[in-house]
Amino acid sequence: MGSGFFKFCMQCCCCCSADDDGDADEKQALVGAADPLDYFSREVQKRRDEEANLWSEPGDPSHTERDDDRTLYSLLQARNKTRMGSTGYRRLSVDIEAMRDTRREVRDKWKTILENLGFMAEADSLLNVSAGASLDRMRNAAAARSLLQTLHSETSLFSSREPPPERYLFILDRLLYLDIAEDFMSKAKRFYPPRDDSDEDGPLGAINLPLLLARVEAMNGCPDDDSVESVDRS
């Protein structure tokens, strides 16, 4: 296990080979930056935001290709236009954290399985997917997509009401390279068997995404402190 992960890291540059082109862009931007310290500060903040939001489509800079990403991004934009400390700001923050909790819950399930497989030290690296991730640079894209659909239909790792997040394609591609994808699948089916829609509780089954998206888009142009309603629950 350890030697396999070492080989993976050597060839994939610590699970970040998809970021090679992004690193080159960063170097070019740094050379032309008027204030390098300001540039580094913005980059650090961007990566913190990526980690906090766990975008379903990490390679989509507009965050509009999926409804769940578009809803979260719209909530963040609406909060930026709302007075800090106001009722509207607090309600938007509650909705944002509800969506982030949903994504963290999924990630925590994956981490639990990886740690059970013996990847205690490597789990976070394996689960890290940056904005530089590209489907073109995946080794086993078709196999990874097939596994993702199987996990979606035969386990409760994801909500059955939404398509599985694309970010997990990149993680499955890594697991296939490490030859542990089948072991991961077996553990996932045992630890998180499928549930009926009615049994989905907690953040995964709690957010009425279409209604929230429509409401946020309607008020995004001119948010009012007293008109911002918190997320509806199904």
Salt bridges, closest charged atoms under 4 A:
ASP21 OD2 - ARG137 NH1 2.79
GLU26 OE2 - ARG47 NH2 2.48
ASP38 OD2 - ARG42 NE 3.13
GLU43 OE1 - LYS46 NZ 3.42
ASP67 OD1 - ARG70 NH2 2.54
ASP68 OD1 - ARG66 NE 2.97
ASP68 OD2 - ARG103 NH2 3.63
ASP69 OD1 - ARG103 NH1 2.95
GLU97 OE2 - ARG100 NH1 3.06
GLU97 OE1 - ARG104 NH2 3.21
ASP101 OD1 - ARG104 NH2 2.41
ASP124 OD1 - ARG107 NH2 3.67
ASP124 OD1 - LYS111 NZ 3.17
GLU154 OE1 - LYS189 NZ 2.92
GLU166 OE1 - ARG145 NH2 3.11
GLU200 OE1 - ARG161 NE 3.71
ASP201 OD1 - ARG195 NH1 3.69
GLU217 OE2 - ARG70 NE 3.24
ASP225 OD2 - ARG83 NH2 3.29
GLU229 OE1 - ARG215 NH1 3.34
ASP232 OD1 - ARG215 NH1 2.68
